[in-house]
Amino acid sequence: MSHTAASLRAQFPLLAATPELHYLDSAATAQIHRTVLDAVLHHETTSRANVLRGTYRLAEAADLAYEQARQTAARFLNAGSADEIVFTSGATAALNLVSHAFGATLQPGDRVLISVAEHHSNFVPWQMLRDRCGIELTLIPVSADGRLDLERLADLMGSRCRFIAVTQCSNVTGAWTDVAAIVAAAREAGARVLLDGAQAVQHGPQDVQALGGDFYAFSGHKCFGPGGVGVLWGRAEALTQMPPFLGGGGMIAEVTPEASTWAAPPQRFEAGTPPIAQAVGLAAALEWMMTLDWTVIRAREDALCKRLIEGLARIPSLHLLGPQNGERAPIVSFDIPGLHPHDICQVLDAQSLALRGGHHCAQPLLAAFGVEACTRASIALYNDEADIEALLGGLDCARRELS
């Protein structure tokens, strides 16, 4: 199988139809692979029915497709069991699920650690839990290059730390978190660990057993699949200890006028009609990703990222946010004083360059860098040297036009 950027790009209908487009916004939404569209169309035209307890053939086919998708997600993450996979509407829903359900087991004064580098989806729910239940919320700071500063981790945890929720990879800086150090500290303190893997899954299958945490969340639209679907992985014993997040059909064992009892996980956390076709599409994306040689792909992504950083470093007054060397994901954000990111992105759009400008749902992190907004380029497996050179040339044009 060819792993050139051109051969991979040809497998994405939108990119194949617009060869002039330089798409550098995959950290927000990756393009959808053709096998995903085929899988969703096939499901909706041959097996469309609701899941759980249908006794006719169409419903049984839907049940099978949905549970096979769960098994695929489990293999992609190397989960211990498919029953550890909960389908949600996205990473945001998965993170809110944990903050509510695990949060219900916490007591006032219990401590939760998050970091300054978190996406708002892994920041705001914990603030809401603090305001609702009286937990202590403590922030792990970031270093000058945007990496989590773990030097004082033990002090920050204190004696009542019960939970640590951190990004696996920053959506602004591309900095990878030292997960092993966090998990080791958490295990010593008897605390659980959640990893927001939304920015990691695009760059290959993950191994939750090796990572060692207790929860892992990601979104389908970040890894070449449909929107409106996400995955929460949780260790079986952790899921079993948690009450439901939402009530409704499918998540109960029994309902009487007096009380209700809950189904076992994962159904306990999948109230109502789940994203069935989206899960089928996500499974197609994950199956395709598991056929790829990620050593080759990551090497190319790293080379493109290095070339972009080198080119940006030559632009006068440009401030790069995040690490300029060492291991990092190919997500590159920068600030050019006097030029608003929205204006930069509009000028670049006229040159068929798609980037994102703003605070990227990470205002605490940007505040730590002393900026309100920045421009972000994110590289995926279908990008090549032409995309990087077009961006560097486009920035020269933007600086002339906007100065």
N, C-alpha and C positions, 0 to 999 in steps of 0.2 A: 504494500500500500504506500502510495506517495504521500509524504508529509510536507511538501512544499507549500508555502503560503498560497500560491496560485491554485494548486489543486484543492486545497481546503476551502479557499474562497469560493470556488466554483460550486461547492456543495451548499451554499447559503443563497436561497433564491433572491433575496433583496440585493445582495452584493453582486451576484452574477448578472442581475438586470441593470445595475448602475455601476459599470466599471470605472467611471470617473470619480466615484465617491471614496473619500478617505475617511473611513469610520473609525474614530478614536474615542469612543464613548462607551466601551464595553463594560466598564465598571458600573455604569448605571443600568444598562441593558445590553446584553450580548445579542447578536443576531440569531435567528432561529434556524436550526438545521433542517434540511429538506425531509429527512426521515421522521422528524417530529411532526411536521405537517401531514405527512402520509399516515402516520400512526393515528393522529387525532381524527383525520377524515375517515379512515377505515373504522375506527371505533364508533364514531357518531353515525355512520351509515350502515353498520352491521350489528352493533351491540349496545346501542343507546338504551339504557334503562337505569333505574335507580338500584343501588346496592343494598344488601342486607335483607334477608328474609323473603326475597322474591322467589317463587317456586316455578316460574315458567322459564323456558330456555333462554330467552333474551336476557332476563334478569340474572340468570346463572352465568351467562357469558360475561355480563358486566362485572359480576362478583369476581370471576376468575381474572379478568383483565386488571381490575383494581388491586387485587391481592398479589398478582404477578408484578405489578409496578412497585408494590411495597417490598417484595423480595429483591427486585433490581436495586432499589435505593439502599437496601441493607448490604448488598454486595459492593456497591460503589463506596460505601463508608466502612466496609469490613465490620459491620455491626455483629453482635453476638447472636441476634435473632431478628427475624422480620418483625416480631411483635414489639421491638424497640423503636420502630419507625412510626411516627405520627405524621400524617399529611395535614398541612395547614394551607392558608392562602398565601403564605410567603414567610420570609425570615422575620418580618415585623410581627406577624401573628404568632410565630413560634416563640419569639422572645417575650412577648406579652403573656403568652400562655405560662411560661416558666415563672415570670415575675409574679403572676397571680396565684398559680397553683402551688409552687414551692413557697412563695411568699406567705401563703396561708399557714404554713407550718412554722413560721418564725415568730419570735416574741419581741415585744418592745425592748430595745437595747441590743438585740442581736445585730451584728455588723455584716454589711454587704460591701464588697469592694468592686468597683468598676474603674475604668481609666479615663483620663482626660481625652484619650484618642477615640472614644467610642462614637459610632454613628448614633444619632438621636434615638434610633430604635432600641438601642441597648443602654440608653441613658435615661430618657424620660420615664419609661415604665418603672424603673427603680426609684426615681424621685417620687413618683406617684405612690409607690409602696411605702416609702418613708413617710410621706404626708398622711397616708391612710392608717398605717399600722405602728408607726413609731420606731422603726428600725433605724440604725445608724448607717449612713451612706458615706463611704470614704473613697477618695479618688487617688488612684495611682498616677503620679505625675509623668510627664514625658521629658526626655532629654532634649538638647538643642536641635538634634536632627530628627526628632519626632518618635524615637523609639521609647517604649515603656521603660521608665526608670525604676528598676526593681531593687535598687540598693537598700532601701528602707522597707522592703516588703513585709518583713516580720513585724516591724513596729506598726505599720499601717494596719495589719491584720489584728493585732492585739489579742486579747484572750477570748473574745466573743465573736470572732469571724465565723460565719456559717456558710458564706457563699461568695464566690468570685466569678464575675461575668466580664469577659474581655474579648476584644476582637482578635481573631487569629491573624488578620492582616488589615492594616489601615486602608480605608477607602480614599484617603487624601494623600498619604505619603508613600504607600506601598511597603511600609515597614512591617516586617514579620515580628510577631510576639514570641518571646522566649517561653513557649508553652510549658516546656519541661520544668523550668524553674518554678513557675506558678503552680503547676500540679503537685510538685514535690512539697512545696510549702503548705498547700491546701491539705494534702494527705496527712501531714504531721499535725495539723490543727483540727482535723476532722471536718473540714469544709468541703462543699461541693464546688465543681468548676463547670461553667458554661462557656463554650467558644462560639462566637459569631463567625461562622465560616463563609459568609456571603461573598467575600472577595477572594477566597482561596479556591473554591470549587471550580472556578473557571479554568484553573491551571492544572487540573488533573484530579483523579480519584483521591479520596482521603482515607486515612486509617485511624478510626476513632479509638481502636484498642491501643495503638502505639502512642497516640496523643495523650491518652490517659485521663481525659476529663470525664464528666458525667452527662453533659448535654452538648449537642452540636446542632446549629441551625443554619439553614441556607435556603435560597430562593431559586426556583426554576429558571426565571428569566435571566439570571446571572450566568447560567451554564448551558446556554444554547437551547433552552427549552421554552415552554409556554409561560406567559404571565399568569398570575392568579393561583400559583401553587408553590408550596414550600415544604420543607422537611424539618421536623424536629426529631433528632435521635436522642434517646435517653436510656441510661442503664436501667435494666428491668427493675431492680430494687428501688431505684430513685423514682421511677414512674409509679410504681405500686404504692409508694408512700404519699403520693400527691392526690388531693381532691380534684374534681373536675374544674375546668375553667368556665365552660359554657354548658348550660343545660338544654336538653331537647331530645329529639329522637336519636336513637342509635347509641347513646352513651349510657344507657341505664340497664340494670339487671331486672328491676321491678319497680313499678310505680303504683302506690295505693293512695287513697285520699289522705292518709296520715303522713306518709313519708316515701322517699325513693331510695333505692340502692343502686350502686354504680357497676357498670361493666368493667371487666379487666382492661388494662391498657393493651393495645393502643385505642380501642373503641371508646374508652372513657373520655378521651380528649378529642373525639371527632363527632361532636354534636351536629345533627342536621345532615343534609345531603352534602357529601364532601366534593372536592373538585375532581370528579372521576375522569373525565376526558383529559383534563390537564395533567393528572397523575400518569395517565397512559402516555401522554406526550413527553412528560419529563423522563419516564422510563426509557423511551426511545433515545432521548438525548444522552442519558447516562450510559446506556448500552453502547452507543456509538463512541462516546468518550473512552470507554474501557477497551476499545480496539486500537487506540492510538499509541504511538511511541512517544511518551511524554518527555523522555530524555532529549529527544531531538527537538521537540516543540519548545520546551523550556529554554534550551540553549539559544534558539533563535529569538525568543522573546527577550531573553537577557541581553543578547547582542543589540537588538533594536533599542531596548531601554538605555543601554550604555551610550549608543550613538546619539539618542535624543538628549540625554543629560549633557554630553560633551558639547552638542550644538547649542543648547540653552545657556551653557556656561559662558559662551562667547558674546551673549547679548548684553550690552551695557545696562547696568542697574537692575537686571532681572534677579529676583530672589527665588531660589529653589527651596521648596518646602519638603523636608524629609532627607533621608540618607542619600549621599551622592556616590557612595561606594559600599561594598559589602553586599551580602545577600538581601534582596528586596524583590517585591513583586513589580511588574512593569506598569505601575501607576505613578504618573509624574505630574505634580502640581507646582505651579509657579505664580508669582506676583510680579507685575511690572508697575512700579509706582507711577501714578498719574494716569494709568490706563485701566478702565474698569473691565473686569472679566467679561461682562455681558457684551460690551462693545467689541472686545477682541473676538469673541465667539461669532458675533454677527458678521464681522469683516471676513473671518475665516470661512464662514458658511458660504459666502459669495464665491469662494474658491473651492467649493465642494469638500470642505474639511468640517467634520462633525466632532466638536469638543464640548465640554460642559464648563460653565462658569457659575460661580456662586459660593455658598458656604458648604455645599455638599452634605448637608445634614450633619455637620460636625462643628458647630459653632464654638464649643469649649476648646477644641483643638486649634482652630484658627485663632482664637483669642490668645492662646499660649504662644502662637507665632507672631502675634501683634498685627494681624490683618483681619479684615472683615470678610473678604472673599478672595478667591483665586481661580485660576484657569487650570483645568485638569485634562490631561491626555492619558488614555488608558489603552494598552496594547493587548491584543488577543491573538489567537493562533492564526487568524486569517490576515494579519497585517504583515507588511513587508517594508523594505527599504524605501520604496517610493512614497509610502505614507509618511515616513519620518522626514524625508527631504521636502515633501510638499508642506508639511507643517512648519519646518524651519524657514522655508521661503515665504510662507504665508505670514509668519510673525514679522518678518522684515517689512512686508507690505502693510500689515496692521500698524506697526509703529510709525511708519511714514504717514499713513492716512489719519491716524488718531492723534498724533503729536501736534 
